[in-house]
Amino acid sequence: MPSGIAKAPIFGTTTFTYMAQQKKLVYVVDDDPMQVQMMSDHLIEKFGFDVRGFSTGEEAVNNLTNHPDIVVLDYYLNSVKAEARNGAEILRFIKKEFPNIQVIMVSGQDSMEVAVDTMTYGAADYVVKGDNQFVRLQHAVEKLFVNERLHERVNYYRSLSTISIVAVVLIIVLTVVLAAMGVI
């Protein structure tokens, strides 16, 4: 397959091809180094991302000027460093200061309240750690691709409609001018 083109299954059944204009930068933030490594390996294998791992939200925040496309963020980040900010605080900061960065929250908590809170704060998805976390993470990333393509199409059609409106206005103005000159 040519460089820059990747096939990714959508929700485990169909596949779509996306053209990577440049390799997407993804941050994986988790205080468990094994989780960082496993999620990073999975994202690299499935999507060919440039992945950087961080053990605290503060480390990731200090590197946001590199403009990652996606941040995979653990909800509980203070099991190793008690003074570390939790994932919800980091999520709120990211969405306030860098609203275009997509954030996928991951957590060992299968709590509807936590999931709703993170989505309210701006997370694109919520993945529960466990047996199927890598499949669910892959699906969450694929949904981001689908949404990105839909936004691109919407913007394309908006620009087409704007061009069409301008063309109609120009035709009307030209018709009025030509009629005033007696040409038509």
C-alpha positions as CSV (number, residue, x, y, z in Angstrom):
1,M,0.0,0.0,0.0
2,P,1.4,3.4,-0.9
3,S,2.9,5.5,1.9
4,G,0.4,7.7,3.7
5,I,-2.6,5.5,2.9
6,A,-4.0,3.2,5.5
7,K,-7.0,1.0,5.7
8,A,-8.9,0.9,9.0
9,P,-11.9,-1.2,9.8
10,I,-15.0,0.8,10.8
11,F,-16.6,-0.7,13.8
12,G,-15.2,-4.1,13.1
13,T,-17.0,-4.8,9.8
14,T,-16.4,-2.5,6.8
15,T,-13.2,-0.8,6.0
16,F,-12.4,2.7,4.7
17,T,-9.3,4.2,3.3
18,Y,-8.0,7.5,4.7
19,M,-5.2,9.5,3.3
20,A,-2.9,10.8,6.0
21,Q,-1.6,14.2,5.0
22,Q,1.0,13.7,7.7
23,K,1.3,11.2,10.5
24,K,-1.1,12.0,13.3
25,L,0.4,12.8,16.7
26,V,-1.2,11.1,19.6
27,Y,-0.5,11.4,23.3
28,V,-1.2,8.5,25.6
29,V,-1.5,9.7,29.3
30,D,-1.7,7.1,32.0
31,D,0.2,6.7,35.3
32,D,0.5,2.9,34.6
33,P,3.6,2.5,32.3
34,M,2.3,-0.8,31.1
35,Q,-1.0,0.8,29.9
36,V,0.9,3.5,28.2
37,Q,3.1,1.0,26.4
38,M,0.2,-1.3,25.4
39,M,-2.0,1.5,24.1
40,S,0.8,3.1,22.3
41,D,1.8,-0.2,20.6
42,H,-1.8,-0.8,19.6
43,L,-2.3,2.7,18.1
44,I,1.0,2.5,16.2
45,E,0.2,-1.0,14.9
46,K,-3.4,-0.2,13.8
47,F,-2.9,3.4,12.5
48,G,0.8,4.1,12.2
49,F,0.5,7.1,14.5
50,D,3.4,9.0,16.0
51,V,2.6,8.2,19.7
52,R,4.2,9.8,22.8
53,G,3.5,8.5,26.3
54,F,3.2,10.5,29.5
55,S,2.8,9.3,33.1
56,T,1.1,12.5,34.3
57,G,-1.3,15.0,32.9
58,E,1.1,17.8,33.7
59,E,3.7,16.3,31.5
60,A,1.3,16.1,28.6
61,V,0.0,19.6,29.2
62,N,3.6,20.9,29.1
63,N,3.9,19.4,25.6
64,L,0.6,20.5,24.1
65,T,2.4,23.2,22.1
66,N,3.4,20.3,19.8
67,H,-0.4,20.2,18.9
68,P,-1.3,16.5,19.2
69,D,-4.3,15.5,17.1
70,I,-5.6,13.1,19.8
71,V,-5.0,12.6,23.5
72,V,-5.9,9.3,25.1
73,L,-6.2,10.3,28.7
74,D,-6.7,8.2,31.9
75,Y,-9.3,9.4,34.3
76,Y,-7.3,8.6,37.4
77,L,-3.8,9.9,37.1
78,N,-2.8,10.1,40.8
79,S,-2.2,6.5,41.8
80,V,1.6,7.0,41.6
81,K,1.9,10.7,42.4
82,A,-0.8,11.7,44.8
83,E,-0.4,15.4,44.0
84,A,-1.0,14.8,40.2
85,R,-4.1,16.3,38.7
86,N,-6.8,13.9,37.6
87,G,-7.8,13.3,34.1
88,A,-11.0,15.3,34.4
89,E,-9.0,18.4,35.3
90,I,-6.6,17.8,32.5
91,L,-9.5,17.3,30.1
92,R,-11.1,20.6,31.1
93,F,-7.8,22.4,30.6
94,I,-7.2,20.8,27.2
95,K,-10.6,21.7,25.9
96,K,-10.4,25.2,27.2
97,E,-6.9,26.0,25.8
98,F,-6.8,23.7,22.8
99,P,-10.4,23.0,21.8
100,N,-9.5,21.3,18.5
101,I,-7.5,18.5,20.2
102,Q,-9.7,15.4,20.4
103,V,-9.6,13.6,23.8
104,I,-10.5,10.0,24.4
105,M,-10.9,9.2,28.1
106,V,-10.0,5.8,29.5
107,S,-10.7,4.5,32.9
108,G,-10.9,1.4,35.0
109,Q,-14.3,2.8,36.2
110,D,-17.3,1.4,34.5
111,S,-19.3,4.3,35.9
112,M,-22.1,6.0,33.9
113,E,-21.6,9.1,36.0
114,V,-17.9,9.4,35.2
115,A,-18.5,8.7,31.5
116,V,-21.2,11.4,31.3
117,D,-19.0,13.9,33.2
118,T,-16.1,13.4,30.8
119,M,-18.3,13.7,27.8
120,T,-19.8,16.9,29.3
121,Y,-16.3,18.3,29.7
122,G,-15.6,17.6,26.0
123,A,-14.2,14.1,25.7
124,A,-14.9,12.6,22.3
125,D,-15.4,9.1,23.8
126,Y,-15.1,7.1,27.0
127,V,-13.4,3.7,27.0
128,V,-13.4,1.4,30.0
129,K,-10.2,-0.5,30.6
130,G,-10.4,-4.2,30.5
131,D,-10.6,-7.2,28.2
132,N,-11.9,-5.3,25.2
133,Q,-10.3,-1.8,25.8
134,F,-8.0,-2.0,22.7
135,V,-10.9,-2.8,20.4
136,R,-13.0,0.0,22.0
137,L,-10.1,2.4,21.7
138,Q,-9.7,1.5,18.1
139,H,-13.4,2.1,17.5
140,A,-13.2,5.4,19.3
141,V,-10.3,6.5,17.0
142,E,-12.2,5.3,13.9
143,K,-15.2,7.3,14.9
144,L,-12.9,10.4,15.1
145,F,-11.8,9.7,11.5
146,V,-15.4,9.3,10.4
147,N,-16.4,12.6,12.2
148,E,-13.4,14.4,10.7
149,R,-14.4,13.3,7.2
150,L,-18.0,14.3,7.8
151,H,-16.9,17.8,8.9
152,E,-14.7,18.1,5.8
153,R,-17.6,17.2,3.6
154,V,-19.9,19.7,5.4
155,N,-17.3,22.4,5.0
156,Y,-17.0,21.5,1.3
157,Y,-20.7,21.7,0.7
158,R,-20.9,25.0,2.6
159,S,-18.3,26.5,0.4
160,L,-20.1,25.1,-2.7
161,S,-23.4,26.7,-1.6
162,T,-21.6,30.0,-0.9
163,I,-20.1,29.9,-4.4
164,S,-23.5,29.1,-5.9
165,I,-25.1,32.0,-4.1
166,V,-22.4,34.4,-5.3
167,A,-22.8,33.1,-8.9
168,V,-26.6,33.6,-8.8
169,V,-26.2,37.1,-7.4
170,L,-23.6,37.9,-10.1
171,I,-26.0,36.6,-12.8
172,I,-28.9,38.7,-11.4
173,V,-26.6,41.9,-11.3
174,L,-25.3,41.2,-14.8
175,T,-28.9,40.7,-16.1
176,V,-30.1,44.0,-14.5
177,V,-27.1,45.9,-15.9
178,L,-27.5,44.5,-19.4
179,A,-31.3,45.2,-19.3
180,A,-30.6,48.8,-18.1
181,M,-28.2,49.2,-21.1
182,G,-30.8,47.9,-23.4
183,V,-28.7,44.9,-24.5
184,I,-31.3,42.4,-23.4
